[in-house]
């Protein structure tokens, strides 16, 4: 099964990164740097998906989600 997930990474004041996965509510992890944050996100997503599957629940993903960013000057 091929699943696609968007990951949002925010740099924290102390330098680490917080990662959230919008398609998986509550799926949040952290990393010391970008590479570590991505590694931790892969692990967190895998655990989340395994848990959904073990309970027989639907596994959402972002394969049909389009993403755009807008820059505004205020």
C-alpha positions in Angstrom: 0.0 0.0 0.0 1.5 3.4 -1.1 0.5 6.2 1.3 1.4 9.9 0.9 1.7 12.3 3.8 2.4 16.0 4.1 4.6 17.0 7.0 4.6 20.5 8.5 7.8 21.4 10.2 8.2 24.4 12.5 11.5 25.5 13.9 11.3 26.1 17.6 13.1 29.0 19.5 15.6 26.5 21.0 16.5 25.2 17.5 14.7 21.9 17.3 11.8 21.2 14.8 8.3 20.2 15.6 6.6 18.0 13.0 2.8 17.6 12.5 1.0 15.4 10.0 -2.3 17.1 9.2 -3.9 13.9 7.7 -3.3 12.1 11.0 -4.7 14.1 13.9 -2.5 14.0 16.9 0.6 12.7 15.0 3.3 15.1 16.3 7.0 14.5 16.8 10.2 16.4 17.2 13.8 16.4 15.8 17.0 18.1 16.7 17.4 19.2 13.0 15.5 18.8 9.7 17.0 15.4 8.9 16.3 14.0 12.3 12.7 15.5 12.3 12.0 13.8 9.0 13.3 10.5 10.3 11.2 10.8 13.5 8.1 11.7 11.3 8.5 8.5 9.3 8.6 6.5 12.5 5.6 8.3 14.0 3.6 7.9 10.8 4.4 4.2 10.6 3.3 3.6 14.2 0.1 5.6 13.7 -0.8 3.7 10.6 -0.1 0.3 12.2 -2.4 1.3 15.1 -5.2 2.3 12.7 -4.8 -1.0 10.8 -4.8 -3.1 13.9 -8.1 -1.6 14.9 -9.6 -2.1 11.5 -10.0 1.6 10.9 -9.6 3.5 7.6 -6.1 4.9 7.0 -6.3 8.4 5.6 -3.5 9.9 3.5 -2.8 13.0 1.4 -2.6 11.4 -2.0 -5.4 13.5 -3.4 -4.6 16.7 -1.5 -3.3 19.7 -3.4 -1.1 22.2 -1.5 -0.4 25.8 -2.3 1.4 28.5 -0.4 0.5 32.2 -0.6 2.8 35.1 0.4 1.0 38.3 1.3 2.4 41.6 2.2 0.6 43.3 5.0 
